[in-house]
Amino acid sequence: MTDKNKKQFYANQAESIIKKLKLRKMEGYYADTMDEAIKKVLELIGGPSKSIGYGGSMTIDNSDLKEKIKEAGHDLIIRENYKSEDEVRELKAKMINADTFLMSTNAITLDGELINIDGRGNRVSYLIYGPDQVIVIAGMNKVVKDVAAGIDRTRNIASPANTVRLNCDTPCAKTGRCGDCLEHTICCEFVITRASIVPGRIKVVLVGEELGY
Ligand code: SF4
């Protein structure tokens, strides 16, 4: 339970970030709780029956968002169901043409830049191009001062936690800090989103809770 002073701090900080997002042609919203955020996401998805893709995200996986999307009658593209080479090709086509792509972010700066790392690059590729809109859901624990702090957060918080979750043979999975590995690395692509070329395509829902890694 986040205390009321911290909640107010989160709301104040979110308000400042949302103003900066606007300058970058991204839309920003603030939700006090994940339940409120889910309502906002459903509103932004619109309807009826939209196609929805999603990237790997503990913020999303630890919530009811996917269930609520299915209950609302949307076509949720469940990537785990696409296994063979042909199915994966079909998945890529569906994802790039999705109405909405959902993800979190590894970090967001006080100036509204998004910082993400990826192994295969599928998640960041749909952030950059393809789906009509991208909705980023981020707990306020993802907020950092600047891009350098965001990269530091990905290397020393997000990735070490994810490598433990995925049972990876990387230095960070053992030590809890980045060892700048290459052999089994999950840090292949570092993507910094400065702005959206399509106004409003990227929407960021900040949530006044600690969510994900
Ligand atoms: S570069 Fe390697 S050690 Fe560093 S965070 Fe990424 S996976 Fe971990």
Residues whose N, C-alpha, C, O or C-beta is under 5 A from the ligand:
A	BS01	SF4	T154 R155 S159 P160 T170 P171 C172 R177 C178 G179 D180 C181 T185 I186 C187
